[in-house]
Amino acid sequence: MEEKKPAITISGPPGSGTTTAARLIAAQTGLDYVNTGSIFRQMAAEYQMSLGDFGAYVAGHPQIDQQLDLRQVELARCGGIILEGRLAGLLAQREHIKAFTLFLNTDVNERARRCSQRDEQNILQAARLMEEREQLERERFLKLYSLDLADTSGYNMVIDSGAYLPEAIAMMAVKAYNKWVNNG
């Protein structure tokens, strides 16, 4: 039986292009793709709350984060997947999991534009909600795990997603991942 390749984690703030990159990388590598943001959105819907309200609720109920994050760690440890999530890379680093960690980011105006299109909001509303969500998440994860979402120092690769087309990002990431796996 062939051993599974190490996981790829893809992290970044809202609107940075992590979902697009993850889907393209999954198509190129054949690795399964898991989006923790979708799981979080599904949980918010189950609680009948907006993302912002659910994020604030979760801040007072850390067991919800811990359940989701434990699942991310288990998935990353198993390998053979692309795990997209705000904490995916930092959790893999903290848990000493062999995973290729990718971080995407771009300037706040571009991210707000992307979020406004994705969520069908005006750009000012999207920027405000994005800023509130990022602040809540940063505070929550600092308190819960002492992990700073803004710390990209331990990632294998950091890309400005505003500087490249999504296909170029995927190609660069897959090339770097394959090199990383082969140098092992």
C-alpha positions as CSV (number, residue, x, y, z in Angstrom):
1,M,0.0,0.0,0.0
2,E,1.3,3.4,-1.0
3,E,2.0,5.8,1.9
4,K,0.0,9.0,1.8
5,K,1.7,12.2,0.9
6,P,1.9,14.9,3.7
7,A,-0.9,17.3,3.9
8,I,-0.9,20.8,2.4
9,T,-2.4,23.4,4.7
10,I,-3.6,26.7,3.2
11,S,-4.3,29.6,5.5
12,G,-5.0,33.3,5.1
13,P,-7.5,36.0,6.1
14,P,-10.9,36.4,4.5
15,G,-10.7,37.3,0.8
16,S,-7.1,36.2,0.4
17,G,-7.9,33.5,-2.2
18,T,-7.4,30.4,-0.1
19,T,-10.5,28.6,-1.4
20,T,-9.7,29.2,-5.0
21,A,-6.1,28.1,-4.5
22,A,-7.1,25.0,-2.6
23,R,-9.4,23.9,-5.3
24,L,-6.9,24.4,-8.0
25,I,-4.1,22.7,-6.0
26,A,-6.4,19.8,-5.3
27,A,-7.2,19.4,-9.0
28,Q,-3.4,19.4,-9.8
29,T,-2.3,17.0,-7.0
30,G,-5.3,14.7,-6.7
31,L,-5.3,15.3,-3.0
32,D,-8.7,15.5,-1.2
33,Y,-9.8,19.0,-0.2
34,V,-11.3,19.9,3.2
35,N,-12.4,23.5,3.9
36,T,-12.8,24.2,7.6
37,G,-14.4,27.6,6.8
38,S,-17.3,25.7,5.2
39,I,-17.6,23.6,8.4
40,F,-17.7,26.8,10.5
41,R,-20.3,28.4,8.2
42,Q,-22.4,25.3,8.4
43,M,-22.2,25.4,12.2
44,A,-23.2,29.1,12.1
45,A,-26.2,28.2,10.0
46,E,-27.2,25.4,12.3
47,Y,-27.1,27.9,15.2
48,Q,-29.1,30.3,13.0
49,M,-26.5,33.0,13.4
50,S,-24.5,35.2,11.0
51,L,-20.8,34.5,10.8
52,G,-20.0,37.5,12.9
53,D,-22.5,36.6,15.6
54,F,-21.4,33.0,15.6
55,G,-17.8,34.1,15.9
56,A,-18.7,36.2,18.9
57,Y,-20.7,33.3,20.4
58,V,-17.8,30.9,19.9
59,A,-15.5,33.3,21.7
60,G,-17.6,32.5,24.8
61,H,-17.8,28.8,24.1
62,P,-14.2,27.7,23.3
63,Q,-15.2,24.0,23.2
64,I,-16.7,24.7,19.7
65,D,-13.3,25.9,18.4
66,Q,-11.5,23.1,20.2
67,Q,-13.7,20.5,18.5
68,L,-13.2,22.0,15.1
69,D,-9.4,22.4,15.6
70,L,-8.9,18.9,17.0
71,R,-10.5,17.6,13.8
72,Q,-8.1,19.8,11.7
73,V,-5.1,18.3,13.6
74,E,-6.4,14.7,13.1
75,L,-6.9,15.4,9.3
76,A,-3.5,17.0,8.9
77,R,-1.8,14.2,10.8
78,C,-3.4,11.6,8.4
79,G,-2.0,13.4,5.4
80,G,-3.1,13.0,1.8
81,I,-5.3,16.1,1.9
82,I,-5.4,19.8,1.4
83,L,-6.7,21.4,4.6
84,E,-7.8,25.0,4.2
85,G,-8.5,26.9,7.3
86,R,-7.5,30.0,9.2
87,L,-5.6,28.0,11.8
88,A,-4.6,25.0,9.7
89,G,-1.0,25.9,9.2
90,L,-0.4,27.2,12.7
91,L,-2.0,24.1,14.3
92,A,0.2,21.8,12.1
93,Q,3.3,23.7,13.1
94,R,2.3,23.7,16.8
95,E,1.6,19.9,16.7
96,H,4.8,19.2,14.8
97,I,2.9,17.6,11.9
98,K,4.7,17.1,8.7
99,A,2.7,19.2,6.4
100,F,3.5,21.8,3.8
101,T,2.1,25.1,5.1
102,L,1.0,27.8,2.6
103,F,-0.2,31.3,3.6
104,L,-2.0,33.6,1.2
105,N,-2.6,37.3,1.8
106,T,-3.1,40.5,-0.2
107,D,-4.0,44.1,0.7
108,V,-7.1,44.8,2.6
109,N,-8.9,46.7,-0.2
110,E,-8.6,43.7,-2.6
111,R,-9.7,41.3,0.1
112,A,-12.8,43.5,0.8
113,R,-13.6,43.6,-2.9
114,R,-13.4,39.8,-3.1
115,C,-15.5,39.3,0.0
116,S,-18.1,41.8,-1.3
117,Q,-18.5,39.8,-4.5
118,R,-18.5,36.5,-2.7
119,D,-21.0,37.5,-0.1
120,E,-23.1,39.8,-2.3
121,Q,-22.5,42.9,-0.1
122,N,-21.4,46.4,-0.8
123,I,-17.7,46.9,-0.4
124,L,-18.0,49.1,2.7
125,Q,-20.2,46.6,4.4
126,A,-17.8,43.7,3.4
127,A,-14.8,45.6,4.7
128,R,-16.4,46.4,8.0
129,L,-17.6,42.8,8.6
130,M,-14.2,41.4,7.4
131,E,-12.4,43.7,9.9
132,E,-14.7,42.7,12.8
133,R,-14.3,39.0,12.0
134,E,-10.5,39.2,11.8
135,Q,-10.3,41.1,15.1
136,L,-12.5,38.6,16.8
137,E,-10.7,35.6,15.4
138,R,-7.2,37.0,16.2
139,E,-8.2,37.7,19.8
140,R,-10.0,34.3,20.2
141,F,-7.0,32.3,18.9
142,L,-4.5,34.3,20.9
143,K,-6.5,33.6,24.1
144,L,-7.3,30.0,23.3
145,Y,-4.0,28.8,21.9
146,S,-1.5,31.7,22.1
147,L,-1.4,31.5,18.3
148,D,-1.2,34.8,16.3
149,L,-3.0,34.6,12.9
150,A,-0.7,37.4,11.7
151,D,2.5,35.4,12.3
152,T,3.6,34.0,9.0
153,S,7.2,33.2,10.1
154,G,6.8,29.5,10.3
155,Y,5.0,28.9,7.0
156,N,6.8,27.0,4.2
157,M,5.5,29.5,1.6
158,V,3.8,32.9,1.8
159,I,2.3,34.4,-1.4
160,D,0.7,37.8,-2.1
161,S,-2.4,36.5,-3.9
162,G,-3.0,40.0,-5.4
163,A,0.2,39.7,-7.3
164,Y,-0.6,36.5,-9.2
165,L,-3.5,34.8,-11.0
166,P,-4.9,31.9,-9.1
167,E,-3.6,29.4,-11.6
168,A,0.0,30.8,-11.1
169,I,-0.4,30.6,-7.3
170,A,-1.5,26.9,-7.6
171,M,1.4,26.1,-10.0
172,M,4.0,27.8,-7.7
173,A,2.5,26.0,-4.6
174,V,2.4,22.6,-6.3
175,K,6.0,23.0,-7.5
176,A,7.2,24.0,-4.0
177,Y,5.2,21.2,-2.4
178,N,6.6,18.5,-4.7
179,K,10.2,19.8,-4.1
180,W,9.5,19.9,-0.3
181,V,8.2,16.3,-0.4
182,N,11.1,15.0,-2.5
183,N,13.7,16.7,-0.3
184,G,12.0,15.2,2.7
